[in-house]
Amino acid sequence: MSSVLNISNLQVNIEQKQILRGVDFKINSGEVHVVMGPNGSGKSTLAYTLAGHPNYEVIDGEVKLDDQDLLALSPDKRAQAGLFLAFQYPTEIPGVKVQNFLRQAYSARFEDQEEKQFKSVLAFRKHLEKLATELQVNPELLRRGLNEGFSGGEKKRLEILQMAVLEPKFAILDEVDSGLDIDAIKAVATGIKQNVENYKTGILLITHYQRILDYIEPDFVHVMVSGKIVESGDKTLVKKLEADGYQKWS
């Protein structure tokens, strides 16, 4: 079943300073949208606003996931509705094992869907280990504290594993490629593509760099400057940005 994430005239303040100044675009199931822009342009503000961070005040506009008013939902209800956020800087939570965290998150995500529930903890763990192997995540990490002592690459791969486990309708990936070597970028890109192929997840990928786009073919590229989408196009727009930067909009 196809879904739509529709963002219309989204305007957002942080501490009474306006950051987003009317963002408009929509994402359909299975589409990959890339948002690029200079530092301070509002990219992460967009991500955290969609996820429901309480410090971001929506002063106008609307966001709908299908027929649901996303902005009226609490962060946990947004996640349950099928929205996922991969953090730029994942938090360490000592004492909470990855496999236990993901089992609880999965149960909450699909609590109203009996057909999606596993019959036992062991059955879920087998499913989790299978996904981890496919996404090149060391199964040993599943038995450790969430992100505790993980390298940057391990944290980012785990974010992609979480996305695969939760099967979101839409995933917001905030600079998941930052600080990664080539092998880790390839693994992250593979995980993104698997989610699109297996679950028709719509992707909003926020990035500064072209390098991850060597492994993912975006459907749309959007340029964000000063809290607005100033231009949209296909992957060829990325080449122009690499060559010319953002000077034409400054």
N, C-alpha and C positions, 0 to 999 in steps of 0.2 A: 504494500500500500504506500503510495507516494505521499510526501509531506512537503510543506512550504514554511520557511522561516522568513517572515516579511518585516523588514525594518523600515519605518516611515517617519521622516522628519524628526529623528531622534536627537534631542538636545539635552545635555548633561552638564551639571555643575559639580565641582569639587571645592569644598570650603568657600562657597559663594563665587567661585571663579568659573566661568563657562569654558568648557573644554570641547565638547561636541556641539556643533552648530547647525545641525540639520542633516543627519546621515540617512540616506535612502538607498536601499537595494534589497533584493530578495534572493534566497537560496532555495533551490529545489532539491529533492532527494537525489543523491548520487552526484551532485555537482561539487566541484572543487573551486572555491573562490579564494583568491590571494589578495591580502591587503598589505600594501607597502607604503612607506612614507618616512620622512625624517624624524629624528628624535623629538618627542614632545608634540607630535601631530595628533595624538588622541587614539592611537591604535590599541594600546592596553586598556585605556578607559573604555573603549567599545567592548572589549572582551569582558572586563569585570562588571560592566553595567548589565550586559546580557546575562551573566551568571548570577547577578543579584547582590553584589557587594554593597553593604549598607552605607559606605562612605560616598557613594556616587548617587547624586540626586537628579532624577529625571524631571526636567522642567517642562518638557513638551515632547510630543510625538508618541508613537506606539510601536510595540513589537508583538507580533502574533506568531505562535507556532500552530499552524493550521487554524482552528477556530478559537484557540485559547489565548487570552490576554496574558502574555508571559510576564509583563511588568507587575501584574497583580499577584503573582505567585511568589512564595518564599523560595530561597535558593534550593532547599531540598525538594520542593515540589517541582521546580524547574527541571532538576535532574531526573526526577521520576517521570516527568512528561517526555523526557528524551533528549535533554540538553546536557552536553559534557564540556568541561573546560580543562585543558591541559595547561598547567602553570609554567611560566617561564622559569621560576625558581621554586621547584617542589619542596615542600616542608618536610623535615624529619620528624617522625613521631615515634620516639623510642618506646618499646614495650608493646606496640601494636603490630602483630605479625602481618605481613603482606597478605598471606593467604586468608587469614581471618577477616581482615579489613575488606578484601574483595568479595568474600562470601556474604558478609553483611550488606555491602553496597549492592551486590547483585540481588539479594533477597528483597531489599527495599525498592530497587528499581522495578522489579517484576512482581511485587507482592499481590497484585490483583490479576496476575496471569498464571493460573494453575498449571497450564501446559509448559510453562518456562521454568518451573521449579524442579530442582534435582531431588532425587529420592533419598540421598544421603550426603553427608559431608564428604565422604570418600569419592562419590561420583563427581561432586563439584571439583574436588582437588585434581582428579584425573583430567577433567576438562581444562582446568587452569594450567596444568603442566603441559598439556598438548598445545595450548595457545602460546605458552611461554617458549616452547621449543620452536614453534613456527616463527616467532618474532625475535628469536635469538636472544632471549632473556634467560640467564643462568637460573635453572630451577632452584638452586640453593638460596637465591635471593628471596624466594617466596616464604621461606621459613625464618627470615630475619625481620627486625623491626622496620616499619615503613620508612624507606629512604635512609635508614640509619647507617651512616658510614658508606653510603653508595657514592660512586664516582658520578660526575656530571652526566656521562653517557648512560650509566645504569639508571639514573633517575629519569632521564628522558625516555629511554626504552620502556621503563615501567609505566610511564604516563600512557604510552601507546598501548601497552598490555591492558591497562585499566579501560581504555577506550574499547578495545576488542571484547573485553569481558562484559561491559555494560551495553554494548550494541546501541549506541545513541542514534537518534534520528538526525541530530546535528551536533557536530563537534567543533569547538573553538580552540584552536591550537596557537597559543601565544608564544611565538619564537621558540618552538621546540627544537630548532636546529642550532640555536646559539651555543657556542663553545664545544661543538661536537667535531670529532674527526670524521674522515670520509666513511669508514666502516659503520660508525654509529648513524651518520646521516642516511646511508643506504638502508640500514635496518629500520629507522624511523619512517622513511619514505615507503618501504615495503609494507609496514604496518598500516599506514594511512591508506594505501591502495587496497589492501585486503579488506579494510572496513568498508570502503566504497563499494567494492565488488561483492562482498558477502552480505552486507546489511543495507546497502544503498544509503549509507550515511552521507549527509551533506556536510562539507568541510569548509570552515572559515579559517584559513591559514594566514597568520600574521607573521611576517618575516622582514628582515632587512636585506637579505642576501638572495642571489640567484641560485646558489649552489644546490639547495634542496630541490629546486625546480628542474635540475638536470635529471631528476629521477621521478618527478611527478608532473603530469601534464595538466595544468589548470584549465578550467573552462572559462574563467574570467579573472582578470587582474584589475584591482582598483587602487588608485593612488589617493592617499589621504594626506591632506595638508591643512593645518590650522583648523582641525575638527570637522572637515568636510571631505567628501569624495569629489575630487576635482577632475578626475578622468578615469574612464574604464575602458578595457579592451581585452585582447587575448594575450598569449604569451609573448608576442612580439613587443608589447609595451614594456616588458621587463628589460629587454635588450636596450631600448631607448633610455630607460632609467639608469642602467649600468653605464651607458655612454655619456649621458647629459646631466644626470642627477636631477634635483628638484628645483633648480634655479628658476625655471620658467614660471613657477607658481609662487615664488617668494616675493 
